[in-house]
Amino acid sequence: MTNDGTISFRIPDGAFFDIVNINLSGNLEGAGTSTFNNITFNGTSNQTISIGGTIYNIQAVTYNNTGTAPNNQITNQSTTFTTAINPGTSTFTRGNYRHDNTGIYNVSTGTVAFGGADMTVTVLQGTMNFATGNNVLDQLNLNGGDLIVDGPNAVVNVGGNETTDRQKLLTNGTTADITVQNGGTLNVGNGTYGDIRFDGNAGTMWVTGTSITGKSSEVNCGRIVTGNNAGNGGTLTISDGAIMRVRYNATTAGPAVLFRGTSTIRVESGAQFLIGNPTNSTGNLEADENNSFVRNMTVDNATVRVYGRWLVSAGVNNTNTRFDIDNGSQFIVSENVINVGAAQTCNLGRATINVNSGSTVRLFQNAQSANNVNVCVIGAGGQFEH
């Protein structure tokens, strides 16, 4: 559809409107003046949104391209179109919505749920804001779909106004993938509250690489929950110079990473995993479940800093929690501990901790807690290998 003149699909008629909703199987383009009601992009091959000119209104938009990937793309190159969309009226059903303009897409203050495994949102530049409200159900639920943040000028914000722990970004499906690459940025919550959760049927998250200008890919969030006590769990990989920060604004003690279920964390190839707030020693890494599900955290030529505590269940059923620190890695816990009214303790329970190939684990370096007395406990059944 091309409009280089003036067209209106929403015309006032007294107290009501005469409306026409549009189903588009092709492109949307032109430089005219447009007023739209509801638009559905329902092509079976790639579609492009490049319309400019003036758009007075887009009442609602649905993305439902049923083509077979990679021929299912709906690429939005128009800041004019982006600005005209009413917040809270976008539906992501199927296809690959690609945000490829510098505009800010305020998707919703409330919950956004993808239609399922056949829905992908890719941000190549500009900003997309999801679920920015503070109600308990304001969240982005991928429902097994994919979220990709790709490029140094690409930003996705999920939440940001939380005042307590909230489930903000949920994978909710084994097919779900979250990818942040080539210098992209994903912000979930406000640095204290706002969870990324893999406890609803697993999922995978990759935070990887830098842009050609050297900007690291980064994820900033309030908390990560990797799985649950039913065994569901996901895989988190931070690699190739990327940075992930969790609970970096917290002012009170508490978990930043809950390492649960059958789950894997890999930090590798020069990446950094920064857990907690370095200025007040808050934010814990906790494997707190007393069950035999396999949890494996591997640090390979990379850095992990835990500014709070490192805690592992000492329960007799916790038999498969393992930490491997390899190939010159740094695993630093409770460094420069300050503002702590009692001795700082790392209880490693029944974990197996393997340190090799020139790697270093440091606990309580330069600590300033009560009487400078700090304790590391490995419980019965736990192992420290070097």
C-alpha positions in Angstrom: 0.0 0.0 0.0 1.4 3.4 -1.0 -0.1 6.8 0.1 1.4 9.9 -1.5 -1.8 11.9 -1.0 -4.3 12.2 1.9 -6.2 9.2 3.2 -8.2 8.5 6.3 -9.5 5.2 7.6 -11.0 6.8 10.7 -13.4 9.6 10.0 -15.4 11.3 12.8 -19.2 10.9 12.4 -20.9 12.7 15.2 -20.1 10.9 18.5 -18.7 7.9 16.6 -16.2 7.1 13.9 -16.6 5.6 10.5 -13.6 3.2 10.4 -11.9 0.7 8.0 -9.4 -1.8 9.4 -6.6 -2.8 7.0 -5.0 -6.2 6.4 -1.7 -5.8 4.6 0.1 -8.6 2.9 2.6 -6.2 1.3 4.5 -3.1 2.2 3.4 0.2 3.7 5.0 3.2 2.1 4.5 6.7 0.8 4.9 10.3 1.9 1.4 11.5 2.2 -1.0 12.3 5.1 -2.5 9.2 6.7 -5.0 8.4 9.5 -5.3 4.8 10.3 -7.5 2.7 12.5 -6.3 -0.9 13.0 -3.6 -2.3 10.8 -2.7 -6.0 10.6 0.5 -7.1 8.8 -0.4 -10.6 7.6 1.9 -11.3 4.7 3.4 -14.6 3.8 6.7 -13.1 2.7 8.9 -10.2 3.9 7.2 -6.9 4.5 8.6 -3.4 4.9 7.2 -0.3 6.7 8.8 2.8 5.2 5.9 5.2 5.2 6.8 8.9 6.0 4.8 12.1 5.6 2.3 12.7 8.4 0.5 10.1 10.3 -2.2 11.4 12.7 -3.2 8.1 14.2 -2.6 4.4 14.4 -5.3 3.0 16.6 -3.8 -0.5 16.9 -1.3 -2.7 15.1 -0.9 -6.5 14.8 2.1 -8.3 13.5 1.1 -11.7 12.1 3.3 -12.7 9.2 2.9 -16.4 8.5 5.8 -16.8 6.1 8.6 -19.3 6.7 11.7 -17.8 8.3 13.7 -15.9 7.0 10.8 -14.9 4.8 8.6 -13.8 7.6 10.1 -10.4 8.4 8.1 -7.2 9.1 10.8 -4.5 9.0 9.9 -1.1 10.4 12.1 1.6 8.9 9.8 4.5 9.8 10.1 6.7 12.8 6.9 8.4 11.7 5.0 5.1 11.9 6.6 4.2 15.2 5.7 7.5 16.9 2.1 7.3 15.7 1.3 3.9 17.4 -0.8 4.2 20.5 0.9 2.6 23.5 -0.8 -0.6 24.7 -2.3 -1.5 21.3 0.5 -3.6 19.7 0.0 -7.4 19.3 2.9 -9.7 18.4 1.4 -12.9 17.1 3.7 -14.3 14.5 6.6 -13.4 12.3 9.8 -11.4 12.9 9.1 -7.8 13.7 12.4 -5.9 13.0 12.7 -2.5 14.5 15.2 -0.7 12.2 14.7 3.0 12.8 15.9 5.4 15.4 12.5 6.0 16.9 11.3 5.1 20.4 8.6 2.4 20.3 6.6 2.7 23.6 4.9 -0.7 23.3 3.1 -0.8 26.6 3.1 0.0 30.3 1.2 -3.3 30.9 1.9 -6.9 30.0 3.0 -7.9 26.5 2.7 -11.6 25.6 4.1 -13.0 22.3 1.9 -15.3 20.4 4.3 -18.3 20.8 7.4 -19.9 19.3 6.7 -18.4 15.9 7.1 -14.8 17.1 10.4 -12.9 17.1 11.2 -9.3 17.9 14.5 -8.0 16.6 15.8 -4.6 17.5 18.5 -3.4 15.1 18.5 0.3 16.1 16.3 2.6 18.2 14.5 1.7 21.4 11.6 -0.5 22.3 10.0 -0.2 25.7 7.9 -3.0 27.2 5.9 -3.4 30.4 7.1 -0.2 32.0 4.4 -0.2 34.7 4.8 -1.4 38.3 1.8 -3.6 38.6 2.6 -7.2 39.6 1.6 -8.5 36.2 3.3 -5.9 34.1 5.8 -8.2 32.2 7.1 -9.2 28.8 6.3 -12.9 28.3 8.0 -14.5 25.3 5.8 -17.6 25.4 8.6 -19.5 23.7 9.3 -16.8 21.2 12.6 -14.9 20.6 13.9 -11.5 21.6 17.0 -10.2 19.7 18.9 -7.0 20.5 21.5 -6.6 17.7 23.8 -3.6 17.4 25.4 -0.7 19.3 22.4 1.6 18.7 19.8 -1.0 19.7 18.1 -0.8 23.2 15.3 -2.8 24.8 13.9 -1.7 28.1 11.6 -4.0 30.1 10.1 -2.3 33.1 12.1 0.3 35.0 9.6 1.6 37.6 9.6 -1.3 40.0 9.5 -0.8 43.8 9.8 -4.5 44.8 10.8 -7.8 43.1 8.8 -8.3 39.9 8.8 -11.0 37.2 9.5 -8.8 34.2 11.0 -10.9 31.4 9.9 -14.5 31.1 11.1 -17.0 28.6 8.2 -19.4 29.3 9.1 -22.0 26.8 12.0 -24.3 25.8 12.1 -22.7 22.4 12.6 -19.2 23.8 15.9 -17.4 23.0 17.1 -14.0 24.2 20.1 -12.8 22.3 22.0 -9.6 22.9 24.8 -9.2 20.5 27.1 -6.8 18.5 27.0 -4.1 21.2 23.2 -4.2 21.9 21.7 -3.3 25.3 18.9 -5.0 27.3 17.7 -3.3 30.5 15.3 -5.3 32.7 14.0 -3.5 35.8 15.9 -0.7 37.5 19.1 -2.4 38.8 17.5 -3.4 42.0 14.2 -5.0 41.1 13.0 -6.7 37.9 13.6 -10.4 37.2 14.8 -12.3 34.1 13.3 -15.7 34.7 13.9 -19.1 33.1 11.7 -21.1 35.6 8.7 -21.4 33.2 9.8 -24.2 30.9 13.4 -23.1 30.4 14.9 -21.1 27.5 18.3 -19.8 26.4 20.0 -16.4 26.8 23.1 -15.3 24.9 24.9 -12.1 25.7 27.8 -11.9 23.4 30.4 -9.8 21.5 31.1 -6.2 20.9 30.3 -3.8 18.1 32.9 -2.8 15.4 33.4 0.4 17.5 34.2 -1.6 20.6 31.0 -1.2 22.5 30.3 -4.3 24.6 26.9 -6.1 24.5 25.4 -5.6 27.9 22.4 -6.7 30.0 21.4 -4.9 33.2 18.7 -6.4 35.4 17.5 -6.6 39.0 17.6 -10.4 39.4 18.0 -13.7 37.5 16.1 -16.9 38.3 17.6 -19.7 36.3 15.1 -22.5 37.1 12.7 -23.9 39.6 12.3 -26.9 42.0 10.4 -28.9 39.4 13.6 -29.2 37.4 12.8 -26.6 34.7 15.8 -24.4 34.0 17.6 -22.4 31.3 21.0 -21.7 29.9 22.7 -18.4 30.3 25.9 -17.7 28.3 27.9 -14.4 28.5 30.8 -14.4 26.1 33.3 -12.5 23.9 33.7 -9.4 25.9 30.1 -8.9 26.9 29.0 -7.6 30.3 26.1 -8.6 32.5 25.2 -6.7 35.6 22.7 -7.9 38.2 21.3 -6.0 41.2 23.9 -3.3 40.7 21.8 -0.6 42.4 20.7 -2.6 45.4 21.1 -1.0 48.8 20.0 -4.0 50.9 21.3 -7.6 51.0 19.5 -10.3 49.0 19.8 -12.7 46.1 20.8 -11.3 42.7 21.3 -14.7 41.0 19.1 -17.6 42.0 20.8 -20.7 40.5 18.0 -23.2 40.4 16.5 -26.2 38.6 18.5 -27.9 35.9 20.4 -25.0 34.6 23.7 -23.8 33.1 25.6 -20.6 33.4 28.7 -20.0 31.2 30.9 -16.9 31.4 33.7 -17.1 28.8 36.1 -15.4 26.4 36.8 -12.2 28.2 33.2 -11.6 29.4 32.3 -10.1 32.8 29.4 -11.2 35.1 29.0 -8.6 37.8 26.7 -9.6 40.6 25.6 -7.0 43.2 26.5 -3.5 44.1 30.2 -2.9 44.7 29.6 0.2 46.8 27.7 -1.5 49.6 28.4 -5.2 49.2 24.9 -6.4 48.3 23.7 -9.0 45.8 24.3 -12.7 46.3 24.9 -15.7 44.1 22.7 -18.4 45.6 22.2 -22.0 44.6 19.6 -22.5 47.3 17.7 -25.6 46.3 18.0 -28.9 48.2 17.5 -31.2 45.2 19.7 -33.3 42.8 19.0 -31.3 39.6 22.2 -30.6 37.7 23.5 -27.0 38.0 26.8 -26.2 36.4 28.4 -22.8 36.3 31.6 -22.6 34.1 33.9 -19.6 34.0 36.4 -19.9 31.2 38.9 -17.1 30.6 36.5 -14.6 32.0 35.6 -12.7 35.2 32.9 -13.1 37.8 32.6 -10.7 40.7 30.1 -11.3 43.5 29.8 -8.2 45.6 27.5 -9.9 48.2 27.7 -13.5 49.3 28.3 -16.9 47.6 25.8 -19.4 49.0 25.0 -23.0 48.2 22.5 -25.3 49.9 24.0 -27.8 52.4 21.0 -30.1 52.1 21.7 -33.7 51.6 19.9 -33.8 48.2 22.0 -31.0 46.7 24.5 -33.4 45.0 24.9 -31.9 41.5 25.8 -28.2 42.0 29.2 -27.5 40.4 31.4 -24.5 39.7 34.3 -24.8 37.3 36.7 -21.8 37.1 39.1 -22.5 34.2 41.8 -21.0 31.9 43.0 -18.0 33.8 39.6 -16.9 35.1 39.0 -14.6 38.0 36.2 -15.5 40.5 36.1 -12.7 43.1 33.7 -12.8 46.1 33.0 -10.1 48.8 35.9 -7.9 47.7 36.3 -4.7 49.7 33.3 -5.7 51.9 32.1 -2.6 53.7 29.1 -1.5 55.7 28.5 -5.0 57.0 27.5 -5.2 60.7 28.7 -8.8 61.2 31.1 -11.2 59.8 30.6 -11.9 56.1 30.0 -15.6 55.4 30.2 -17.6 52.2 28.4 -21.0 52.8 29.2 -23.3 49.9 27.3 -26.2 51.2 27.6 -29.4 49.1 28.9 -27.7 46.0 31.9 -29.0 44.0 34.3 -26.1 43.1 37.0 -26.9 40.6 39.7 -24.2 40.0 42.4 -24.9 37.4 44.6 -23.7 34.5 45.9 -20.6 36.3 42.6 -19.4 37.5 42.0 -17.5 40.8 39.3 -17.5 43.4 39.5 -14.7 45.9 37.3 -14.3 49.0 37.1 -11.3 51.3 40.1 -9.4 49.9 40.4 -6.1 51.6 37.3 -6.9 53.6 36.2 -4.4 56.3 33.4 -6.3 58.0 33.0 -6.7 61.8 36.5 -7.3 63.3 37.7 -8.2 59.8 36.5 -11.8 60.6 35.1 -13.5 57.5 34.1 -17.1 57.1 34.0 -19.6 54.1 32.2 -22.8 54.9 32.2 -26.0 52.7 29.6 -28.4 54.1 29.7 -32.2 54.4 29.7 -33.6 50.9 31.1 -30.5 49.3 34.5 -30.4 47.5 37.1 -27.9 46.6 39.4 -29.0 43.9 42.5 -27.3 42.6 
